[in-house]
């Protein structure tokens, strides 16, 4: 891929400007103008000057085009690289960063004002393959900024200062899929490490993420305790249960997102109104087919499947599972107790996917609507709205876990853009938080 400034020239025509006028407005040299005319790389400062002069953003003046022989990149890669070089913006630290779903959403957040953006500062996770994926895609020029270490052994107070903190603290003990041990499990108390960073670093804002089951763990006491601790750290908090399929994500994925703004700052966050995305085609067919996944895209290996599984899938219609389909006796599953609805469930092509998970045995891999097979990891990544150029590293099963534990990039971006608009003083359509702090017995 190579940079192209066709959008810039079109913008000039639309505004009845020429290159000479742009040069004067932006205060840039003739050398820089010549480079732009040849689609050559220019410094970030030049692009910022142009955006300031035209009151637009990078995506309005540039795009990436294919060039044979180059390693595939896309606008996401260009934006990440530019954000690292730009002065200003909000520097972001991440705990439990995962492969980079939140990071992609943060780094691509764009509200049309060049000085309001988010850039990576440091991140932490304990899984080696996950950290390698994050380094490879988010900060390849600064791999040391990713600390691969158990957060419980991390010197949190001496991490570099940041303007913002994101932490998707592990959800295993709050998920409705598991035993829901809450604070009694191994992972439940890990949110406290995010609280420690809030108290030691005092970032301007934070975003914390967990599964929808968080609200009911320990009969709701766990959620109340977490909210109270975040508030006591010095923040006004805005908890909300987001249904990402309502925001254009091609997947039914429900997550509690808690946005916090430091109490001494005059800003009030509001939840973006999902009705803005009502006309978006969030069907899994659209996600997987439009555009087609490039031939040779990374993480596209097929799962080896037993012929018996393939035969079973042939009897299961789109939207059905192993228990709702009419299967011949020899292909039926004979299980005791609850019958999980996602076992060998095939996608309904006209609806969002069911939730992409990071683990599970036979029958839990998400199954294609028109082919008798499990989805590839690249297809699963599409449902999580990762760009095709985002390459996951590690074994096939590790990649499956990384994708399933991530936050959908598109959903994260919408929330990060709302935060940027909040700080920029830009009004946007919103809805009230659906978590009542008083009901949770947390002082508002």
Secondary structure, 3 states (H helix, E strand, C coil): CEEECHHHHHHHHHCCCCHHHHHHHHCCCHHHHHHHHCCCCCCHHHHHHHHHHHCCCHHHHCEEECCCCCCCCCHHHHHHHHHHHCCCCEEEEEECCCCCHHHHHHHCCCCCCCCCCEEEEEEEECCHHHHHHHHHHHCCCCHHHEEECCHHHCCHHHCCCCCEEEECCCCCCCCCCCCCCHHHCCCHHHHHHHHHHHHHHCCCEEEEEEEHHHHCHHHHHHHHHHHHHHHHCCEEEEEEEEEHHHHCCCECCEEEEEEEEECCCCCCCCEECHHHHCCCCCCHHHHHHCCCCCCCCCCCCCCCCCHHHHHHHHHCCCCCCCCCCCCCHHHCCCCCCCCCCCCCCECCCCCCECCCCCCCCCCCCCECCCCCCECCHHHHHHHCCCCCCCCCCCCHHHHHHHHHHCCCHHHHHHHHHHHHHHHHCCCCCEECCCCCCCCCCCCC
